[in-house]
Amino acid sequence: MTAALALLLGAVAAGWLAPAVLARADLARTEPAALLTGWLLSAAGVLAATVSGIALLLFPGHGNGTGMATAIHGCLEAISHGTSPRGEEFAGVVGLLLVSGLIGRFAVTGTRLVRRRARTRREHLSLLRVTARCAGSSPATWWLDHDEPMAFSIADGAGVIVATEGLSRRLSATEVAAVLAHEQAHLRGRHHFLVTWADALGQALPFVPLFRRAPAAVRELVELAADVAAVRACGTHTVRTALAGVAGHSAPDGTLGMAQGNIDLRLARLESGKAPAGRLRRMLSCGFAAAAVTALPAITSSAALLAIAVVTCPLSGG
């Protein structure tokens, strides 16, 4: 039970500490892919530590064959005889109810969110087939006869990019290419899925600061990451002028568009003229971020385990 408590305490500490650590990063200088890795793996690490701690409560493994079914049976039998259940049995039942409730809440919330966005996506695509002309494939680009300069992407199979005729009228050909490269980066990076996953966590488990703050952070970071990809394809100056050209024109619900996110921050990052990191540097920064955030639950769990050991097994005088 000690190891289980340590894991659960570590998960709680990481769920409260990780967002404060990640939020201190300078978004104007830090590689967005590394920060995105940090947020996503932090959330996964907290979930894994919580599930592992509950599993250890349900399957303590003390060599007496006690498992989930035995714990539940023993707890119910003790209650039926008017006696108090053993600590392990009671903790196992409480843990089972807790984890079942959290998993059920996440599953229901996530399913509703995915279905709602899938329905919105179908509505968008049905409208496009009637009002827009299709050009290109994989991903297909649909052009709407609309004067405002707009572009956004929809996650449907290989993905769909929607752009307006106003985009090509008001922006240069290279700026249009930068906007399309930004949307292609969203589709290649499966950013729509990452945003949906973070939104589901935030809606289902908002009492955990890491999960509550993850949706906004992930949305901001996927836009920065798509900007970086567009800079690699078209250059910093072109992406900066393209972003300024589409600013103020929001994208429909359930889509990702270049005009979303913190425009001032993104323009400031582009204004600095910092060259995008190369593949090796990007891989190293993502690896470092992954190692750091993965270690956080382990460190906090080890600290909790040490504290428990000190309290329960004090050193005896010699």
N, C-alpha and C positions, 0 to 999 in steps of 0.2 A: 504493500500500500504506500510505502514511503516514496518509491519511484513514481508511482502514479500521481501522488500529490505534488511531487517536484515538477513533473511534466505539466500539470495543470497550472501550477503557479508560474512556471516559465511562460506558458502560453498567455496567461493574463498579463504578465509584465511586458511581454513583447507586443501584445495588442495595444498597450497604452504607451510604450516607449518608442516603438518603431516609427509612428507618424511624426513624432517630434524630431527624431533624428533625420528622417527623409526630408521633412519640410525645411530643414536648415540648408539644404543644398542650393547653390546659386544656379538658377535655371538659365541665366544668361551665359553661363560658362560650361556647365556640366553637360556631358553627353546624355541626351534624353533617353537613348536606348538603355543606358545603365540605370538611370533612375526608374524607368518603366520596369526593368527587371527587378529592381529593389522592391517596388510597391507590390508587384504581383507575387514574387516569391515570399515576401513577408506575410502576405495574407495566406498563402498556401502553407507556410511554416506554422503559423498559429493554428490553422485548421488541423494540420497533421499532428501537432503536439497535443491538441485537445482530444482528438479521436484516440490517440495512443494512450493518453492518461486514462480516459474512460475505459478503454479496452483492458488496461491493467487492473482497473477496479473490478471489471466483470470477470477477468481471468487472472486472478492473482498468482497462480502457479506456485503454491506453497507445497506441492507434492501430495496433497490430500485429495486431488481430483475435483476441487471446488471450481466450478465454472458458472456461466451465466444461469443455466437452467437450475443447477443445484442451489445457487444463491437465491434465486427467486423462490424456489420451492421451500428452502429453509426459512426464508423470511416470512412467507405466508403461513407456514406451519407454526412458527413461533407466535405470530400474531393470533392465529386461531386458538392457540392454547393459552392465550392471555399472558404470554411472557414476551420479553424484549428480544428482538432478533440480534444476532451477532453483528459487530461493527462492519465486517466485510460484506455480509449478506445485505445489510441495510444500505451500505454505500454502493453495492452493485446494483440494487434495484433503483436507487435514486439516480445513479449515473446512467442507467439504461433509459429511464424516463426522460432525463435531461437531454441526452444526446439524440434520442428519438424525436423529442419535441423540436430541437434545433434543426435537425436534418429535415424533418417534415416541413418546418417553416421555410427553410431555404428552398426546398424542392417546390413547394406551392408558389412561393414568390417568384422563383426563377422561371417556372413553367408559365405563369401568367404573363411575365414580362416578355418572354420569348414569343409567346402566341400573339400578344398585342403588337409587337414589332413586326412579326411575320405578316399579320393582317394589314398593318400600315404599309409594309413593303409591297404586298400584292396590289393594294390600292394605287400606290405610286406607279407601279409597272403597268397596270391596266390603263391608267391615264396617259402614260407615255406612248403606249402603242397606238393611241388614237390621235394624240396631238403633236408628237415629235417625230423627227426623221432619224433613222439609225445610220451611223457611219462607223466602219471598222468592226473589229471583233476581238474578244479575249484581251481586255474587257471591251464590251460594246460601248460606244459613246452615242448618247441620244441628244439631239440638238433641239431645244425649244425656241420657238419664235417669240422671244421675250426681250425687251430692251435693256433690262437691268443686267449688269455683268455678274453672273452667278455660276457656280459649279459645285456639285456634290456627288458623292458616291453612295451606291446602294449595294449591300452584301447579298447577292443572289447568284448562287453558283459561282462562276468565274468572276462575277461582279459586274456592275453597270455604273458608268459615269454619265451624269446628266450635266449638260452645259447649255447656256443660253446664247442666242445669236448676238445679244448685247455684249457678250464676252469678246467675241471676235471683232465687233464694231469699235469697242472702246479701248481694247488692249492690242498691243502689237502681236505679231505671230509668235515671237519668242516668249512673250509673257503668257500667251495662251498655252503654249507648250509647258511652261512652268506650272501653271494651274493644273493642267491635266496630269503632269508628273506627280504633283502633290496628291491628287486623288488616286492615282495608280499605286502610290506608296501605301495609302490606307488599305487598299484591297490586298496588296502583296503581304503586308504585315498582319493581316486579319485583325485590324484595329477595331472593326465593328464588334467582333466577338469579344475582344478584351474589354471594351466599354460595357457591353451587356453583362459580362461576368462580374465586373466591378459594381455595376448598378444593382445587380441582384444581391450581392453581398451587403451593399449599403442599405438596401431596403429591407432585407430579411433580418440583419443583425446590426442595427444602428447603434446599439448600446456599446459596441466595441469601437473605440476611436479610430483604429486602423481601418476598419470596414466602412465607418461613416465618412471618413475623409478620402478614401480611395477613389470613388467615382469622379470627383472633381479633378483630382491629381492625374488620374489616368487619361481623362479627356484632354487635359492640357498637354500632357506629355506625348500623346499620339499626334497632336497637331505639330508639336516641335519636331518630332521624329520625321513626320512627312515633309516638313520644311527642309530638314537636312537632306533627305533623299532628293527633293527637287533642286536643291543647291548643287548636289553632285551632278545632276543631269543638265542644268541650265545656267548655273552660276549664281553667286550671291546677289549681285545688283538686279538681275532679272527677276529673281524670286521676290526681292524686296519691293520692287515697283509693281509686280503682279499682285502681291498681298495688299498693298496700298490701294490698288485699283478695285479689288473686290470687297474691301472692308466695308462693313455696314450692311451687307446683304446676307441675311441669315439663311441657313438651309432648313428644309422641312424636318419634322420630327422623325427620328429613326434613321437619319442619314448622317454622314460626316462631310463637312465642307470646309474649304480653305478659309472662309470668313469666320469660322467659329474660334472659340478660345480667346486667350488674352492677346489681342492684336498689338497693343503697345509693347508688351514683353517680347513678342516675336519680332516686331520691327526693330526693337533695341538690340536683340540678339543678332539680327541680320546686319544692322548698322555697324556692329563691331567689326564686321569683315572677317570673323574667325573662320578659318577653313574647316570643313567637316573632317572628323577623325577618319583615318584609314581603316581598312578592314581589321588589321592586326590590333591596332589601338582600341578599336571598338570592341573586339572580342575580349581583350584584356580587361577593359573597364567593366564590361558586363559580367565577366567572370569574377572580378573583385567584388562587385556589388552583390552577386549571387552568394559568394562565400561569406560576406559580411552579414547579410540579412539572414542567411541560413544559420549562422553561428549564434545569432542573438537569442533565439529560444533555447538553444543548447546551453549557452552561458547562464542565462537566467534560471534554467532548470537545475544546472549544477550548483549555482549559488543557493537555490532553495533547498536542494538535497543536503548541502553542507550545513545550512542553518537548522534543518530538521534533525540531522545527526547530532549537532552540538546540543540541541535542546533535549533530545530524547536519550542521548548517551553521553552524559557529562563525564569528563575525565575524573577518575578517582584518585585521590591522593595516595602517595606511595609510602 
